[in-house]
């Protein structure tokens, strides 16, 4: 997984959180959900990248 892909995902999710804030600034739970989703996505991508490295070594 390329670094740029990770950055693109982060930018799009950050953009979405900005839109959500404008629509419903009184709902921090949405923000929490999106942030947790972002963290999970980043963790998954890092994990997949690590697995790819292990696979190449084998």
PDBQT receptor file of N, H, CA, C and O in Angstrom, charges set to zero:
ATOM      1  N   UNK A   1       0.861  -1.192   0.000  1.00  0.00    +0.000 N 
ATOM      2  CA  UNK A   1       0.000   0.000   0.000  1.00  0.00    +0.000 C 
ATOM      3  C   UNK A   1       0.892   1.235   0.000  1.00  0.00    +0.000 C 
ATOM      4  O   UNK A   1       1.785   1.381   0.835  1.00  0.00    +0.000 OA
ATOM      5  N   UNK A   2       0.632   2.104  -0.941  1.00  0.00    +0.000 N 
ATOM      6  H   UNK A   2      -0.094   1.985  -1.619  1.00  0.00    +0.000 HD
ATOM      7  CA  UNK A   2       1.459   3.302  -1.044  1.00  0.00    +0.000 C 
ATOM      8  C   UNK A   2       1.084   4.320   0.026  1.00  0.00    +0.000 C 
ATOM      9  O   UNK A   2      -0.065   4.390   0.462  1.00  0.00    +0.000 OA
ATOM     10  N   UNK A   3       2.059   5.095   0.435  1.00  0.00    +0.000 N 
ATOM     11  H   UNK A   3       2.992   5.039   0.081  1.00  0.00    +0.000 HD
ATOM     12  CA  UNK A   3       1.853   6.152   1.433  1.00  0.00    +0.000 C 
ATOM     13  C   UNK A   3       0.813   7.152   0.941  1.00  0.00    +0.000 C 
ATOM     14  O   UNK A   3      -0.008   7.637   1.719  1.00  0.00    +0.000 OA
ATOM     15  N   UNK A   4       0.852   7.458  -0.354  1.00  0.00    +0.000 N 
ATOM     16  H   UNK A   4       1.519   7.064  -0.986  1.00  0.00    +0.000 HD
ATOM     17  CA  UNK A   4      -0.073   8.449  -0.922  1.00  0.00    +0.000 C 
ATOM     18  C   UNK A   4      -1.524   7.990  -0.784  1.00  0.00    +0.000 C 
ATOM     19  O   UNK A   4      -2.421   8.809  -0.582  1.00  0.00    +0.000 OA
ATOM     20  N   UNK A   5      -1.754   6.680  -0.894  1.00  0.00    +0.000 N 
ATOM     21  H   UNK A   5      -1.026   6.015  -1.058  1.00  0.00    +0.000 HD
ATOM     22  CA  UNK A   5      -3.111   6.150  -0.748  1.00  0.00    +0.000 C 
ATOM     23  C   UNK A   5      -3.622   6.432   0.653  1.00  0.00    +0.000 C 
ATOM     24  O   UNK A   5      -4.766   6.846   0.841  1.00  0.00    +0.000 OA
ATOM     25  N   UNK A   6      -2.764   6.204   1.629  1.00  0.00    +0.000 N 
ATOM     26  H   UNK A   6      -1.834   5.868   1.477  1.00  0.00    +0.000 HD
ATOM     27  CA  UNK A   6      -3.116   6.457   3.024  1.00  0.00    +0.000 C 
ATOM     28  C   UNK A   6      -3.460   7.927   3.227  1.00  0.00    +0.000 C 
ATOM     29  O   UNK A   6      -4.424   8.257   3.919  1.00  0.00    +0.000 OA
ATOM     30  N   UNK A   7      -2.671   8.803   2.624  1.00  0.00    +0.000 N 
ATOM     31  H   UNK A   7      -1.889   8.535   2.062  1.00  0.00    +0.000 HD
ATOM     32  CA  UNK A   7      -2.895  10.242   2.742  1.00  0.00    +0.000 C 
ATOM     33  C   UNK A   7      -4.220  10.623   2.095  1.00  0.00    +0.000 C 
ATOM     34  O   UNK A   7      -4.971  11.433   2.640  1.00  0.00    +0.000 OA
ATOM     35  N   UNK A   8      -4.509  10.039   0.929  1.00  0.00    +0.000 N 
ATOM     36  H   UNK A   8      -3.899   9.382   0.487  1.00  0.00    +0.000 HD
ATOM     37  CA  UNK A   8      -5.770  10.318   0.231  1.00  0.00    +0.000 C 
ATOM     38  C   UNK A   8      -6.967   9.906   1.075  1.00  0.00    +0.000 C 
ATOM     39  O   UNK A   8      -7.943  10.647   1.187  1.00  0.00    +0.000 OA
ATOM     40  N   UNK A   9      -6.884   8.722   1.668  1.00  0.00    +0.000 N 
ATOM     41  H   UNK A   9      -6.091   8.120   1.577  1.00  0.00    +0.000 HD
ATOM     42  CA  UNK A   9      -7.968   8.237   2.526  1.00  0.00    +0.000 C 
ATOM     43  C   UNK A   9      -8.152   9.188   3.699  1.00  0.00    +0.000 C 
ATOM     44  O   UNK A   9      -9.276   9.556   4.041  1.00  0.00    +0.000 OA
ATOM     45  N   UNK A  10      -7.043   9.585   4.314  1.00  0.00    +0.000 N 
ATOM     46  H   UNK A  10      -6.130   9.287   4.036  1.00  0.00    +0.000 HD
ATOM     47  CA  UNK A  10      -7.103  10.487   5.458  1.00  0.00    +0.000 C 
ATOM     48  C   UNK A  10      -7.738  11.816   5.067  1.00  0.00    +0.000 C 
ATOM     49  O   UNK A  10      -8.586  12.337   5.791  1.00  0.00    +0.000 OA
ATOM     50  N   UNK A  11      -7.329  12.369   3.918  1.00  0.00    +0.000 N 
ATOM     51  H   UNK A  11      -6.640  11.946   3.330  1.00  0.00    +0.000 HD
ATOM     52  CA  UNK A  11      -7.875  13.650   3.459  1.00  0.00    +0.000 C 
ATOM     53  C   UNK A  11      -9.371  13.556   3.208  1.00  0.00    +0.000 C 
ATOM     54  O   UNK A  11     -10.124  14.453   3.589  1.00  0.00    +0.000 OA
ATOM     55  N   UNK A  12      -9.806  12.476   2.570  1.00  0.00    +0.000 N 
ATOM     56  H   UNK A  12      -9.195  11.747   2.261  1.00  0.00    +0.000 HD
ATOM     57  CA  UNK A  12     -11.231  12.348   2.265  1.00  0.00    +0.000 C 
ATOM     58  C   UNK A  12     -12.044  12.190   3.544  1.00  0.00    +0.000 C 
ATOM     59  O   UNK A  12     -13.127  12.764   3.666  1.00  0.00    +0.000 OA
ATOM     60  N   UNK A  13     -11.531  11.417   4.499  1.00  0.00    +0.000 N 
ATOM     61  H   UNK A  13     -10.652  10.950   4.401  1.00  0.00    +0.000 HD
ATOM     62  CA  UNK A  13     -12.243  11.259   5.768  1.00  0.00    +0.000 C 
ATOM     63  C   UNK A  13     -12.249  12.560   6.560  1.00  0.00    +0.000 C 
ATOM     64  O   UNK A  13     -13.249  12.902   7.191  1.00  0.00    +0.000 OA
ATOM     65  N   UNK A  14     -11.136  13.284   6.528  1.00  0.00    +0.000 N 
ATOM     66  H   UNK A  14     -10.323  13.006   6.015  1.00  0.00    +0.000 HD
ATOM     67  CA  UNK A  14     -11.067  14.569   7.216  1.00  0.00    +0.000 C 
ATOM     68  C   UNK A  14     -12.057  15.539   6.595  1.00  0.00    +0.000 C 
ATOM     69  O   UNK A  14     -12.727  16.294   7.301  1.00  0.00    +0.000 OA
ATOM     70  N   UNK A  15     -12.146  15.516   5.272  1.00  0.00    +0.000 N 
ATOM     71  H   UNK A  15     -11.601  14.903   4.699  1.00  0.00    +0.000 HD
ATOM     72  CA  UNK A  15     -13.111  16.352   4.561  1.00  0.00    +0.000 C 
ATOM     73  C   UNK A  15     -14.532  16.015   4.966  1.00  0.00    +0.000 C 
ATOM     74  O   UNK A  15     -15.357  16.907   5.166  1.00  0.00    +0.000 OA
ATOM     75  N   UNK A  16     -14.820  14.717   5.089  1.00  0.00    +0.000 N 
ATOM     76  H   UNK A  16     -14.150  13.992   4.928  1.00  0.00    +0.000 HD
ATOM     77  CA  UNK A  16     -16.160  14.282   5.496  1.00  0.00    +0.000 C 
ATOM     78  C   UNK A  16     -16.484  14.749   6.908  1.00  0.00    +0.000 C 
ATOM     79  O   UNK A  16     -17.608  15.168   7.183  1.00  0.00    +0.000 OA
ATOM     80  N   UNK A  17     -15.500  14.679   7.807  1.00  0.00    +0.000 N 
ATOM     81  H   UNK A  17     -14.587  14.339   7.583  1.00  0.00    +0.000 HD
ATOM     82  CA  UNK A  17     -15.761  15.123   9.177  1.00  0.00    +0.000 C 
ATOM     83  C   UNK A  17     -16.069  16.605   9.197  1.00  0.00    +0.000 C 
ATOM     84  O   UNK A  17     -16.915  17.054   9.971  1.00  0.00    +0.000 OA
ATOM     85  N   UNK A  18     -15.387  17.377   8.345  1.00  0.00    +0.000 N 
ATOM     86  H   UNK A  18     -14.700  17.013   7.716  1.00  0.00    +0.000 HD
ATOM     87  CA  UNK A  18     -15.654  18.813   8.243  1.00  0.00    +0.000 C 
ATOM     88  C   UNK A  18     -17.078  19.070   7.792  1.00  0.00    +0.000 C 
ATOM     89  O   UNK A  18     -17.760  19.942   8.331  1.00  0.00    +0.000 OA
ATOM     90  N   UNK A  19     -17.529  18.307   6.799  1.00  0.00    +0.000 N 
ATOM     91  H   UNK A  19     -16.975  17.598   6.361  1.00  0.00    +0.000 HD
ATOM     92  CA  UNK A  19     -18.899  18.445   6.294  1.00  0.00    +0.000 C 
ATOM     93  C   UNK A  19     -19.893  18.071   7.390  1.00  0.00    +0.000 C 
ATOM     94  O   UNK A  19     -20.890  18.763   7.594  1.00  0.00    +0.000 OA
ATOM     95  N   UNK A  20     -19.619  16.978   8.090  1.00  0.00    +0.000 N 
ATOM     96  H   UNK A  20     -18.809  16.416   7.925  1.00  0.00    +0.000 HD
ATOM     97  CA  UNK A  20     -20.512  16.538   9.165  1.00  0.00    +0.000 C 
ATOM     98  C   UNK A  20     -20.607  17.594  10.262  1.00  0.00    +0.000 C 
ATOM     99  O   UNK A  20     -21.686  17.841  10.801  1.00  0.00    +0.000 OA
ATOM    100  N   UNK A  21     -19.480  18.212  10.590  1.00  0.00    +0.000 N 
ATOM    101  H   UNK A  21     -18.604  18.011  10.152  1.00  0.00    +0.000 HD
ATOM    102  CA  UNK A  21     -19.468  19.264  11.611  1.00  0.00    +0.000 C 
ATOM    103  C   UNK A  21     -20.364  20.418  11.206  1.00  0.00    +0.000 C 
ATOM    104  O   UNK A  21     -21.104  20.956  12.030  1.00  0.00    +0.000 OA
ATOM    105  N   UNK A  22     -20.297  20.800   9.926  1.00  0.00    +0.000 N 
ATOM    106  H   UNK A  22     -19.696  20.362   9.257  1.00  0.00    +0.000 HD
ATOM    107  CA  UNK A  22     -21.121  21.906   9.438  1.00  0.00    +0.000 C 
ATOM    108  C   UNK A  22     -22.602  21.548   9.481  1.00  0.00    +0.000 C 
ATOM    109  O   UNK A  22     -23.441  22.374   9.841  1.00  0.00    +0.000 OA
ATOM    110  N   UNK A  23     -22.913  20.315   9.110  1.00  0.00    +0.000 N 
ATOM    111  H   UNK A  23     -22.232  19.645   8.817  1.00  0.00    +0.000 HD
ATOM    112  CA  UNK A  23     -24.312  19.887   9.082  1.00  0.00    +0.000 C 
ATOM    113  C   UNK A  23     -24.895  19.776  10.489  1.00  0.00    +0.000 C 
ATOM    114  O   UNK A  23     -25.957  20.326  10.779  1.00  0.00    +0.000 OA
ATOM    115  N   UNK A  24     -24.185  19.059  11.352  1.00  0.00    +0.000 N 
ATOM    116  H   UNK A  24     -23.322  18.612  11.116  1.00  0.00    +0.000 HD
ATOM    117  CA  UNK A  24     -24.670  18.830  12.712  1.00  0.00    +0.000 C 
ATOM    118  C   UNK A  24     -23.550  19.059  13.715  1.00  0.00    +0.000 C 
ATOM    119  O   UNK A  24     -22.952  18.095  14.192  1.00  0.00    +0.000 OA
ATOM    120  N   UNK A  25     -23.253  20.296  14.044  1.00  0.00    +0.000 N 
ATOM    121  H   UNK A  25     -23.739  21.080  13.657  1.00  0.00    +0.000 HD
ATOM    122  CA  UNK A  25     -22.146  20.559  14.977  1.00  0.00    +0.000 C 
ATOM    123  C   UNK A  25     -22.425  20.066  16.398  1.00  0.00    +0.000 C 
ATOM    124  O   UNK A  25     -21.523  20.000  17.233  1.00  0.00    +0.000 OA
ATOM    125  N   UNK A  26     -23.691  19.720  16.659  1.00  0.00    +0.000 N 
ATOM    126  H   UNK A  26     -24.424  19.773  15.981  1.00  0.00    +0.000 HD
ATOM    127  CA  UNK A  26     -24.073  19.286  18.007  1.00  0.00    +0.000 C 
ATOM    128  C   UNK A  26     -23.961  17.777  18.186  1.00  0.00    +0.000 C 
ATOM    129  O   UNK A  26     -24.430  17.249  19.195  1.00  0.00    +0.000 OA
ATOM    130  N   UNK A  27     -23.360  17.077  17.249  1.00  0.00    +0.000 N 
ATOM    131  H   UNK A  27     -22.979  17.505  16.430  1.00  0.00    +0.000 HD
ATOM    132  CA  UNK A  27     -23.274  15.622  17.377  1.00  0.00    +0.000 C 
ATOM    133  C   UNK A  27     -21.820  15.148  17.399  1.00  0.00    +0.000 C 
ATOM    134  O   UNK A  27     -21.279  14.748  16.369  1.00  0.00    +0.000 OA
ATOM    135  N   UNK A  28     -21.197  15.194  18.565  1.00  0.00    +0.000 N 
ATOM    136  H   UNK A  28     -21.637  15.519  19.403  1.00  0.00    +0.000 HD
ATOM    137  CA  UNK A  28     -19.819  14.717  18.676  1.00  0.00    +0.000 C 
ATOM    138  C   UNK A  28     -19.710  13.208  18.492  1.00  0.00    +0.000 C 
ATOM    139  O   UNK A  28     -18.637  12.692  18.181  1.00  0.00    +0.000 OA
ATOM    140  N   UNK A  29     -20.830  12.496  18.686  1.00  0.00    +0.000 N 
ATOM    141  H   UNK A  29     -21.702  12.916  18.939  1.00  0.00    +0.000 HD
ATOM    142  CA  UNK A  29     -20.798  11.042  18.529  1.00  0.00    +0.000 C 
ATOM    143  C   UNK A  29     -20.487  10.657  17.086  1.00  0.00    +0.000 C 
ATOM    144  O   UNK A  29     -19.798   9.666  16.840  1.00  0.00    +0.000 OA
ATOM    145  N   UNK A  30     -20.997  11.443  16.124  1.00  0.00    +0.000 N 
ATOM    146  H   UNK A  30     -21.557  12.248  16.324  1.00  0.00    +0.000 HD
ATOM    147  CA  UNK A  30     -20.679  11.186  14.716  1.00  0.00    +0.000 C 
ATOM    148  C   UNK A  30     -19.184  11.365  14.511  1.00  0.00    +0.000 C 
ATOM    149  O   UNK A  30     -18.534  10.564  13.840  1.00  0.00    +0.000 OA
ATOM    150  N   UNK A  31     -18.652  12.426  15.098  1.00  0.00    +0.000 N 
ATOM    151  H   UNK A  31     -19.180  13.076  15.644  1.00  0.00    +0.000 HD
ATOM    152  CA  UNK A  31     -17.223  12.707  14.962  1.00  0.00    +0.000 C 
ATOM    153  C   UNK A  31     -16.393  11.557  15.534  1.00  0.00    +0.000 C 
ATOM    154  O   UNK A  31     -15.402  11.130  14.941  1.00  0.00    +0.000 OA
ATOM    155  N   UNK A  32     -16.818  11.072  16.687  1.00  0.00    +0.000 N 
ATOM    156  H   UNK A  32     -17.623  11.419  17.169  1.00  0.00    +0.000 HD
ATOM    157  CA  UNK A  32     -16.108   9.961  17.323  1.00  0.00    +0.000 C 
ATOM    158  C   UNK A  32     -16.138   8.735  16.414  1.00  0.00    +0.000 C 
ATOM    159  O   UNK A  32     -15.125   8.061  16.228  1.00  0.00    +0.000 OA
ATOM    160  N   UNK A  33     -17.311   8.458  15.853  1.00  0.00    +0.000 N 
ATOM    161  H   UNK A  33     -18.134   9.006  16.004  1.00  0.00    +0.000 HD
ATOM    162  CA  UNK A  33     -17.462   7.300  14.975  1.00  0.00    +0.000 C 
ATOM    163  C   UNK A  33     -16.547   7.410  13.771  1.00  0.00    +0.000 C 
ATOM    164  O   UNK A  33     -15.874   6.448  13.402  1.00  0.00    +0.000 OA
ATOM    165  N   UNK A  34     -16.523   8.588  13.159  1.00  0.00    +0.000 N 
ATOM    166  H   UNK A  34     -17.069   9.370  13.459  1.00  0.00    +0.000 HD
ATOM    167  CA  UNK A  34     -15.675   8.796  11.981  1.00  0.00    +0.000 C 
ATOM    168  C   UNK A  34     -14.200   8.678  12.349  1.00  0.00    +0.000 C 
ATOM    169  O   UNK A  34     -13.425   8.057  11.622  1.00  0.00    +0.000 OA
ATOM    170  N   UNK A  35     -13.812   9.270  13.475  1.00  0.00    +0.000 N 
ATOM    171  H   UNK A  35     -14.442   9.774  14.066  1.00  0.00    +0.000 HD
ATOM    172  CA  UNK A  35     -12.408   9.197  13.903  1.00  0.00    +0.000 C 
ATOM    173  C   UNK A  35     -12.006   7.756  14.197  1.00  0.00    +0.000 C 
ATOM    174  O   UNK A  35     -10.912   7.326  13.831  1.00  0.00    +0.000 OA
ATOM    175  N   UNK A  36     -12.893   7.009  14.858  1.00  0.00    +0.000 N 
ATOM    176  H   UNK A  36     -13.782   7.358  15.155  1.00  0.00    +0.000 HD
ATOM    177  CA  UNK A  36     -12.601   5.606  15.141  1.00  0.00    +0.000 C 
ATOM    178  C   UNK A  36     -12.491   4.816  13.843  1.00  0.00    +0.000 C 
ATOM    179  O   UNK A  36     -11.648   3.930  13.713  1.00  0.00    +0.000 OA
ATOM    180  N   UNK A  37     -13.357   5.149  12.883  1.00  0.00    +0.000 N 
ATOM    181  H   UNK A  37     -14.042   5.870  12.989  1.00  0.00    +0.000 HD
ATOM    182  CA  UNK A  37     -13.295   4.499  11.575  1.00  0.00    +0.000 C 
ATOM    183  C   UNK A  37     -11.975   4.789  10.884  1.00  0.00    +0.000 C 
ATOM    184  O   UNK A  37     -11.381   3.910  10.260  1.00  0.00    +0.000 OA
ATOM    185  N   UNK A  38     -11.523   6.028  11.001  1.00  0.00    +0.000 N 
ATOM    186  H   UNK A  38     -12.006   6.742  11.508  1.00  0.00    +0.000 HD
ATOM    187  CA  UNK A  38     -10.247   6.430  10.401  1.00  0.00    +0.000 C 
ATOM    188  C   UNK A  38      -9.095   5.667  11.046  1.00  0.00    +0.000 C 
ATOM    189  O   UNK A  38      -8.213   5.159  10.354  1.00  0.00    +0.000 OA
ATOM    190  N   UNK A  39      -9.108   5.590  12.377  1.00  0.00    +0.000 N 
ATOM    191  H   UNK A  39      -9.824   6.003  12.939  1.00  0.00    +0.000 HD
ATOM    192  CA  UNK A  39      -8.055   4.861  13.084  1.00  0.00    +0.000 C 
ATOM    193  C   UNK A  39      -8.034   3.403  12.644  1.00  0.00    +0.000 C 
ATOM    194  O   UNK A  39      -6.972   2.837  12.382  1.00  0.00    +0.000 OA
ATOM    195  N   UNK A  40      -9.219   2.801  12.567  1.00  0.00    +0.000 N 
ATOM    196  H   UNK A  40     -10.081   3.260  12.779  1.00  0.00    +0.000 HD
ATOM    197  CA  UNK A  40      -9.319   1.399  12.168  1.00  0.00    +0.000 C 
ATOM    198  C   UNK A  40      -8.794   1.204  10.747  1.00  0.00    +0.000 C 
ATOM    199  O   UNK A  40      -8.100   0.228  10.464  1.00  0.00    +0.000 OA
ATOM    200  N   UNK A  41      -9.128   2.137   9.859  1.00  0.00    +0.000 N 
ATOM    201  H   UNK A  41      -9.692   2.931  10.089  1.00  0.00    +0.000 HD
ATOM    202  CA  UNK A  41      -8.673   2.058   8.463  1.00  0.00    +0.000 C 
ATOM    203  C   UNK A  41      -7.154   2.129   8.397  1.00  0.00    +0.000 C 
ATOM    204  O   UNK A  41      -6.519   1.345   7.691  1.00  0.00    +0.000 OA
ATOM    205  N   UNK A  42      -6.577   3.073   9.134  1.00  0.00    +0.000 N 
ATOM    206  H   UNK A  42      -7.093   3.709   9.706  1.00  0.00    +0.000 HD
ATOM    207  CA  UNK A  42      -5.122   3.235   9.135  1.00  0.00    +0.000 C 
ATOM    208  C   UNK A  42      -4.447   1.987   9.691  1.00  0.00    +0.000 C 
ATOM    209  O   UNK A  42      -3.454   1.514   9.138  1.00  0.00    +0.000 OA
ATOM    210  N   UNK A  43      -4.988   1.453  10.789  1.00  0.00    +0.000 N 
ATOM    211  H   UNK A  43      -5.795   1.837  11.238  1.00  0.00    +0.000 HD
ATOM    212  CA  UNK A  43      -4.419   0.249  11.391  1.00  0.00    +0.000 C 
ATOM    213  C   UNK A  43      -4.479  -0.919  10.406  1.00  0.00    +0.000 C 
ATOM    214  O   UNK A  43      -3.515  -1.669  10.256  1.00  0.00    +0.000 OA
ATOM    215  N   UNK A  44      -5.621  -1.061   9.740  1.00  0.00    +0.000 N 
ATOM    216  H   UNK A  44      -6.405  -0.451   9.861  1.00  0.00    +0.000 HD
ATOM    217  CA  UNK A  44      -5.799  -2.146   8.776  1.00  0.00    +0.000 C 
ATOM    218  C   UNK A  44      -4.807  -2.015   7.627  1.00  0.00    +0.000 C 
ATOM    219  O   UNK A  44      -4.201  -3.002   7.208  1.00  0.00    +0.000 OA
ATOM    220  N   UNK A  45      -4.642  -0.794   7.118  1.00  0.00    +0.000 N 
ATOM    221  H   UNK A  45      -5.134   0.007   7.458  1.00  0.00    +0.000 HD
ATOM    222  CA  UNK A  45      -3.726  -0.567   6.000  1.00  0.00    +0.000 C 
ATOM    223  C   UNK A  45      -2.286  -0.859   6.407  1.00  0.00    +0.000 C 
ATOM    224  O   UNK A  45      -1.528  -1.445   5.634  1.00  0.00    +0.000 OA
ATOM    225  N   UNK A  46      -1.908  -0.456   7.612  1.00  0.00    +0.000 N 
ATOM    226  H   UNK A  46      -2.523   0.020   8.240  1.00  0.00    +0.000 HD
ATOM    227  CA  UNK A  46      -0.553  -0.729   8.100  1.00  0.00    +0.000 C 
ATOM    228  C   UNK A  46      -0.344  -2.233   8.245  1.00  0.00    +0.000 C 
ATOM    229  O   UNK A  46       0.714  -2.762   7.904  1.00  0.00    +0.000 OA
ATOM    230  N   UNK A  47      -1.369  -2.912   8.756  1.00  0.00    +0.000 N 
ATOM    231  H   UNK A  47      -2.228  -2.483   9.033  1.00  0.00    +0.000 HD
ATOM    232  CA  UNK A  47      -1.309  -4.354   8.944  1.00  0.00    +0.000 C 
ATOM    233  C   UNK A  47      -1.143  -5.063   7.600  1.00  0.00    +0.000 C 
ATOM    234  O   UNK A  47      -0.324  -5.972   7.463  1.00  0.00    +0.000 OA
ATOM    235  N   UNK A  48      -1.928  -4.636   6.613  1.00  0.00    +0.000 N 
ATOM    236  H   UNK A  48      -2.593  -3.898   6.724  1.00  0.00    +0.000 HD
ATOM    237  CA  UNK A  48      -1.841  -5.233   5.278  1.00  0.00    +0.000 C 
ATOM    238  C   UNK A  48      -0.468  -4.985   4.660  1.00  0.00    +0.000 C 
ATOM    239  O   UNK A  48       0.091  -5.859   3.996  1.00  0.00    +0.000 OA
ATOM    240  N   UNK A  49       0.066  -3.793   4.884  1.00  0.00    +0.000 N 
ATOM    241  H   UNK A  49      -0.388  -3.084   5.423  1.00  0.00    +0.000 HD
ATOM    242  CA  UNK A  49       1.387  -3.452   4.362  1.00  0.00    +0.000 C 
ATOM    243  C   UNK A  49       2.444  -4.360   4.992  1.00  0.00    +0.000 C 
ATOM    244  O   UNK A  49       3.345  -4.844   4.307  1.00  0.00    +0.000 OA
ATOM    245  N   UNK A  50       2.327  -4.582   6.286  1.00  0.00    +0.000 N 
ATOM    246  H   UNK A  50       1.596  -4.189   6.842  1.00  0.00    +0.000 HD
ATOM    247  CA  UNK A  50       3.269  -5.434   7.011  1.00  0.00    +0.000 C 
ATOM    248  C   UNK A  50       3.183  -6.870   6.494  1.00  0.00    +0.000 C 
ATOM    249  O   UNK A  50       4.205  -7.529   6.300  1.00  0.00    +0.000 OA
ATOM    250  N   UNK A  51       1.964  -7.345   6.276  1.00  0.00    +0.000 N 
ATOM    251  H   UNK A  51       1.134  -6.810   6.434  1.00  0.00    +0.000 HD
ATOM    252  CA  UNK A  51       1.765  -8.694   5.741  1.00  0.00    +0.000 C 
ATOM    253  C   UNK A  51       2.383  -8.814   4.353  1.00  0.00    +0.000 C 
ATOM    254  O   UNK A  51       2.955  -9.848   4.008  1.00  0.00    +0.000 OA
ATOM    255  N   UNK A  52       2.264  -7.750   3.558  1.00  0.00    +0.000 N 
ATOM    256  H   UNK A  52       1.800  -6.910   3.839  1.00  0.00    +0.000 HD
ATOM    257  CA  UNK A  52       2.857  -7.733   2.222  1.00  0.00    +0.000 C 
ATOM    258  C   UNK A  52       4.369  -7.868   2.289  1.00  0.00    +0.000 C 
ATOM    259  O   UNK A  52       4.967  -8.582   1.483  1.00  0.00    +0.000 OA
ATOM    260  N   UNK A  53       4.989  -7.188   3.243  1.00  0.00    +0.000 N 
ATOM    261  H   UNK A  53       4.503  -6.608   3.897  1.00  0.00    +0.000 HD
ATOM    262  CA  UNK A  53       6.440  -7.261   3.417  1.00  0.00    +0.000 C 
ATOM    263  C   UNK A  53       6.853  -8.682   3.810  1.00  0.00    +0.000 C 
ATOM    264  O   UNK A  53       7.834  -9.218   3.295  1.00  0.00    +0.000 OA
ATOM    265  N   UNK A  54       6.091  -9.282   4.730  1.00  0.00    +0.000 N 
ATOM    266  H   UNK A  54       5.294  -8.846   5.149  1.00  0.00    +0.000 HD
ATOM    267  CA  UNK A  54       6.385 -10.644   5.172  1.00  0.00    +0.000 C 
ATOM    268  C   UNK A  54       6.264 -11.620   4.001  1.00  0.00    +0.000 C 
ATOM    269  O   UNK A  54       7.066 -12.543   3.854  1.00  0.00    +0.000 OA
ATOM    270  N   UNK A  55       5.247 -11.396   3.177  1.00  0.00    +0.000 N 
ATOM    271  H   UNK A  55       4.596 -10.646   3.297  1.00  0.00    +0.000 HD
ATOM    272  CA  UNK A  55       4.985 -12.267   2.031  1.00  0.00    +0.000 C 
ATOM    273  C   UNK A  55       6.125 -12.192   1.020  1.00  0.00    +0.000 C 
ATOM    274  O   UNK A  55       6.528 -13.209   0.455  1.00  0.00    +0.000 OA
ATOM    275  N   UNK A  56       6.646 -10.979   0.792  1.00  0.00    +0.000 N 
ATOM    276  H   UNK A  56       6.318 -10.153   1.251  1.00  0.00    +0.000 HD
ATOM    277  CA  UNK A  56       7.740 -10.791  -0.163  1.00  0.00    +0.000 C 
ATOM    278  C   UNK A  56       9.017 -11.488   0.312  1.00  0.00    +0.000 C 
ATOM    279  O   UNK A  56       9.784 -12.013  -0.496  1.00  0.00    +0.000 OA
ATOM    280  N   UNK A  57       9.239 -11.489   1.635  1.00  0.00    +0.000 N 
ATOM    281  H   UNK A  57       8.616 -11.063   2.291  1.00  0.00    +0.000 HD
ATOM    282  CA  UNK A  57      10.437 -12.113   2.194  1.00  0.00    +0.000 C 
ATOM    283  C   UNK A  57      10.396 -13.629   2.014  1.00  0.00    +0.000 C 
ATOM    284  O   UNK A  57      11.427 -14.257   1.773  1.00  0.00    +0.000 OA
ATOM    285  N   UNK A  58       9.210 -14.211   2.130  1.00  0.00    +0.000 N 
ATOM    286  H   UNK A  58       8.373 -13.701   2.325  1.00  0.00    +0.000 HD
ATOM    287  CA  UNK A  58       9.055 -15.672   2.079  1.00  0.00    +0.000 C 
ATOM    288  C   UNK A  58       9.319 -16.238   0.688  1.00  0.00    +0.000 C 
ATOM    289  O   UNK A  58       9.228 -17.449   0.487  1.00  0.00    +0.000 OA
TER     290      UNK A  58
